[in-house]
Amino acid sequence: MRPRIGITGRRWPAGWFGAHVPAGMAGLEIDVHFADYAAAVAAAGGLPLQLTRDADVEDVADLLDGLVLSGGADVDPTLYGATPEDGLGTLEPARDTWELALLEAIERRDRPILAICRGLQMVNVARGGSLRQDVPLVAGRGHPQWARDGHEPSHPVTTVPGSRLRELLGDETAVNSLHHQVVAEVGAGLVVSARADDGEIEGLESVGGRILAVQWHPELLGRPDPTFTWVVDAAGARRA
């Protein structure tokens, strides 16, 4: 069997989909997973499994060979000892709680983790790090390039010598930018592995090498993507 890679997602009220949902069902909830994550896992040779938070995290962790922590809403600032500031986006506290528990269970089993955008931020917060809550565009420059097609790179990042990202991507690579929060204080057991040209942190890795976290969205940048190949190969090696 191909390595089983779990993918986290979001849970939205059905009413958010407007006229596409009958009025009588608008109060129901829908689990939402962007298909590009699963497509990227499959292209790298893995078996993508889209996860629901209704399953017990210990059972899920037993099933999986690896994990993709996907993007989404902002992490609740209270988790890193901060109060909400102007510019803070949507929060999904139930997802925060579930992902923190799932992350802990997967780490305890020494399974590889690829953390993307919000996923990087969640990993950092789980390790005691903190975030800057809003980094807005200034004169059209900055990180939240939401009006731009995510399949198009918007700025370069430079990888750190000796890092996993340097091994996978080379000295420099062009990435997209679909986030408005960035790492402030780096969490325990994590090291910086890439920075944007403005100095902001774009990559983190665990000292033990089982977590690879990127601030951009590699699932949109061509397949098979090296970071997805890494998590699938590392998961496959664990199965073997």
N, C-alpha and C positions, 0 to 999 in steps of 0.2 A: 504493500500500500504506500502511496505517496505520503510524505510528512503532512500531518494534520495541523493546519495553521488557523487558529481562531482569530476572528476579526471583531472588535467591539464596534458598537454603533450607537445610535441615538433613539430616544423614544419621544415622539411628538403627539400632541392632540390631533385627532383626525381632522378637526375643524381647520387646522392650518392649511389644509389642501383645498380649502374653499369649495367651489362648485363641483369639484371632482368627487366629493363625498356627500352622500345624501344627508339632509339636515338631521334626520333621526339618528345618524351615526357620528355626528360631529363631536360628541363627547367621549368617544372611544379613543384608545391610544394605538399608535402604529409604530412598530420598530422600523427604523430607517437605516439602511446601509448603502452608501455610495458604491455602485458596482465596480468602479475602477480598482478598489482595494482587492476584491476577489479576483478580478481579471489579472492583476499584477502578481498575485500569489500563484495563480494557475500558470501564468506564463513562465514563472521561475521554477515550475515543476512541483509545486505544492498542491495540497488538497484544501481549498479554502472552506472554512466553516464559519458562517455568520452567527454570532452568539446572541443569546437573549439573557437578560439579567434575571429572569425567573428561575433559571437553573442554579443549583447549588454550586458555589465557586469551587469547592473542593472536588466535586464530581467533574466539573468542566476542566479543571487543571489536570486531573488524572487522564482525561481523554486526549488532551492536546499535546502536540510535540513542540509547538512554538506559538507565539502570540504577536498580533499586530494591534497596537493601541492606536486607534484612528483619531482623526481630527474632530472638531466640533465646538461646543460652547466653551466659554471661559471657565477656568477653574475657580471655585469659590475662594475668595481672598481670606476668609476666616481660617482656611486650612493651613495657611502660612502666617497666621497671626496678624493679618492686615484688615483694614476696614475698606468697604467699597469706595472707589473714587469715581469722579466724573470720567466718562468714556468706557467704563466697564460694560461689557456686553451681556448677553443672555447667560444665566447660570442654570445648571441642571444638577442640583445637589444629590439627587438619587443616583445619577450616573457616577458622580464623584465617588460616592460611598462604595458602589459596586466595583468600579475599576480599581480603587485602592485595595480592596479585598482580593480581587482577581490577580492583580499585580503581585501582591505578597505571596499568594498561593503558587503562582507560576515561578517566581524567584526561588521559593523554598524547594521546588522540584528541579531547579537548575535548568530550566528550559529557556531557549533564546527568545528575546523580545525585540521587535522593531517598533519604535515609538515615533509617531508622526504628528507634527504640529502640536495640537493640544496634548497628544501622547507624550511628547518631549516634556511639556510643561508639567504634566501629571507625574511623570517619573521624577522630575526635579523636586516637586513639592513633596512627593512620597519620601524622598531622601532628606527632607528638612530644608530644602532650598526655597527661594522666593521668586516672585515675578514682578515686573513692571506692568501695571494693569492696562496701559494704553499708550501706544507709540503711533501717533497720527501721521498722516501725510502732511508734508510741508512743501508747498510749491510743486506738488505732483511727485515729490520724492519721498521715499520711506518704505515701510514694510507692508502695510495693508493694501496690496494692489488688487482689490477685489473686482474692479471694473475690467481687468485685463484677463484674457483667456488663460486659465491655469495651465494649459498645455504649452504655453510660451514662457521661456525663462525671462526673468526680469532683472536679475543682478547676479554677480559672481559670488562664490564663497571660496575661501582659502582653507584648506585642510591643514591640520597640525601634523608635523613630522612624527612618525612612529605610531600614528593612530590607525584604527581600523578604517576610518573614512579615507585617509591618505592611501591606504592599500587598495581600497575599492575604487576610488574616484580620481586618484592622482592629486597633483598639487592644487589644482583649482578646477571648479566646475560651475556651470551656470544653472541657477535654480529659479523656481517660481516663488512667489511671496504672497501667501494668503492668510496672514495673521496680523494681529495688532498688539499682541503681548509678546514680551521677550523675557528671557531669564535675567534676574537681578543677581541674587546670591546663588552660587552653585551648591547643590546638595552633597551630602557626605557620600564618599565612594564613587563620585562621578568626576570625570575630567572633560575639559573642553576639547573638542576634536575638529571644530570648524567655526569660522567667523565670517560675517559679511564684511563688505568693504567699508562699512561705517563702524566696525568693531563689535557689533552686536553678535551674541553667541548664536550659532546656527546648528551646532552639533554637539552632542554629549555622548559619552560612553562610560560604561561601568568599568571600574578598575579590573574586575574579574573577567571582563570581555563578553558577558552574556546579554548585555543591553546595548543596543545601538539606537540612538535617538537623533532625529533630524527635525529642524524647524520648518522645512519646506514639505511639499507633497510629491514624493518621488513616483507615486502611482500614476501621476499624470504626465510623466516625462519620458516615456518610451519604455518598451518592454523587450526582453526582460531587464528590469532595473537592477543594478548591482546590489542595492540594499535589500531588495526582496530576494535576490539570489542568495545573499548571505544568510537571511533568516531561514530560508527553506533548506539550504545545505547544512546549516548548523543543527536544525531540527532533524534532518535525515541522519546525520552522524550520531545524534543522541539515540535515535531508534535502533541504529545498527549496533 
